[in-house]
Amino acid sequence: MAAKRQVPYMSALVACNGGCREGKDGQSCSYGCVACSLCVAACPFSAITINENGVAEVDESKCTACGRCVEACPQQVIHLHEAGNFIAVKCSNRDKGVDARKQCDVSCIGCGICEKTCTAAAIHVVENCAVIEEKNCLSCGMCAVKCPRHAIYDLRGVLTPVR
């Protein structure tokens, strides 16, 4: 039997896209998903798997937002988000731009373009990484379209390619 969803419904989101797996210049991201599978084991609904990039991935249709994966994640890259908001930051790297760029092709570098673009003041750069205030977000996607590093994107794949 499927779990009842409240509207607006929440779902877990992994704030890492796996671009740091290559570790450019011999560096790797210390903020990303480490594919430890603790979240997979903690999820009672089998909503989380490890994808081909070595990153935890959530199946929203199975997720009930119980938060067990959030508690289990040693990297703290999983958080609950409003599933009706399709715009997400898929990076947790807090290093400054130059260092973040060395670690990942799609890391947030804290440039602030998203912040300047957002007409709802829903996105801010905090510790060199973009953070969306979902209660203010209009899901217009302008931040995702303007992000030069593609760290912000549309989870539906409408405004940006799904990664």
C-alpha positions in Angstrom: 0.0 0.0 0.0 1.3 3.4 -1.0 1.9 6.1 1.7 -0.5 9.0 1.8 1.1 12.3 0.6 0.4 15.7 2.0 0.2 18.6 -0.3 2.7 20.2 -0.8 4.5 16.9 -0.5 8.1 16.6 0.5 10.8 14.3 -0.9 14.5 13.7 -0.2 17.0 15.3 -2.5 20.7 14.6 -2.8 22.7 17.8 -3.2 25.5 16.2 -5.3 25.6 15.4 -8.9 28.7 13.2 -9.0 30.8 15.5 -11.1 33.5 15.3 -8.5 34.1 11.6 -9.1 36.9 12.3 -11.5 38.7 14.6 -9.1 40.4 16.9 -11.5 44.0 17.7 -10.9 44.2 14.9 -8.3 41.7 16.6 -6.0 38.4 15.3 -5.0 35.4 17.0 -3.4 35.2 16.4 0.4 31.6 17.6 0.4 29.9 15.2 -2.1 28.2 11.9 -1.8 30.7 9.1 -1.0 28.3 6.2 -2.0 28.5 4.6 1.4 25.0 3.3 1.0 24.0 4.2 4.6 21.0 6.1 3.2 20.0 3.1 1.1 20.0 0.9 4.2 18.1 3.5 6.2 15.3 3.9 3.7 12.4 1.6 4.7 10.7 2.3 1.3 13.6 1.3 -1.0 13.4 4.8 -2.5 17.2 5.3 -2.7 19.8 3.7 -5.0 23.4 4.4 -5.9 23.5 5.5 -9.6 26.2 5.0 -12.2 28.0 8.2 -11.0 28.4 6.7 -7.5 25.8 9.1 -6.0 22.7 8.4 -4.0 19.5 9.0 -6.1 16.0 9.3 -4.7 12.9 7.9 -6.5 10.3 10.5 -5.5 7.4 8.2 -6.2 8.6 5.9 -3.4 9.9 8.6 -1.0 7.7 9.5 2.0 10.0 12.2 3.4 10.5 10.2 6.6 13.9 11.8 7.0 15.8 8.6 7.9 18.2 9.1 4.9 18.9 12.7 6.0 19.9 11.4 9.5 22.0 8.6 8.1 24.0 10.6 5.6 27.6 11.2 7.0 28.2 13.9 4.4 25.0 15.8 5.1 24.2 16.1 1.4 20.6 14.8 1.7 17.8 17.1 2.7 14.0 17.2 2.4 12.6 19.6 -0.2 9.2 20.5 -1.5 8.8 18.1 -4.5 6.6 20.6 -6.3 9.7 22.9 -6.6 11.5 21.5 -9.6 14.6 23.8 -9.3 17.4 22.4 -7.2 21.1 23.0 -6.4 22.9 19.7 -6.9 26.1 20.7 -5.2 27.3 21.0 -1.6 30.9 22.2 -2.3 31.7 25.1 0.0 35.2 25.7 -1.3 36.0 29.0 -3.1 35.6 29.2 -6.8 39.1 28.2 -7.9 39.3 25.2 -5.6 35.7 24.1 -6.4 36.5 24.3 -10.1 39.5 22.0 -9.7 37.4 19.4 -8.0 34.3 19.2 -10.2 33.1 20.3 -13.6 29.7 21.1 -12.3 30.4 22.5 -8.8 28.9 25.7 -7.6 31.6 28.4 -7.4 29.6 31.0 -5.5 29.7 33.5 -8.4 26.3 35.0 -7.4 24.8 35.1 -10.9 21.8 33.0 -9.6 21.3 35.5 -6.8 21.3 38.5 -9.1 19.0 36.7 -11.6 16.3 35.7 -9.1 13.4 38.2 -9.0 11.9 36.5 -5.9 15.1 36.8 -3.8 14.8 33.0 -3.2 18.4 32.0 -3.8 21.5 33.1 -1.9 25.1 32.2 -1.9 26.0 30.9 1.5 29.6 29.7 2.2 30.4 29.8 -1.5 27.4 27.6 -2.5 24.0 28.5 -3.8 21.0 27.7 -1.4 17.4 28.0 -2.5 14.8 29.2 0.0 11.9 27.1 -1.3 9.2 29.0 0.4 10.1 32.0 -1.7 11.0 30.2 -5.0 8.7 30.6 -7.9 10.3 27.7 -9.8 10.8 29.9 -12.8 14.2 28.4 -13.4 16.0 31.5 -14.4 18.8 30.7 -11.9 19.2 27.3 -13.5 19.3 28.7 -17.0 21.9 31.4 -16.0 24.1 29.1 -13.9 27.4 29.0 -15.8 28.5 25.8 -14.0 25.1 23.9 -14.3 25.1 23.2 -10.6 21.5 24.4 -10.5 19.0 22.7 -12.7 15.4 21.7 -13.4 14.7 18.2 -12.0 12.1 17.7 -14.8 14.6 18.4 -17.6 12.4 21.1 -19.1 14.7 24.1 -18.7 18.0 22.3 -18.3 19.1 18.7 -19.2 18.6 16.1 -16.5 21.9 15.0 -15.0 
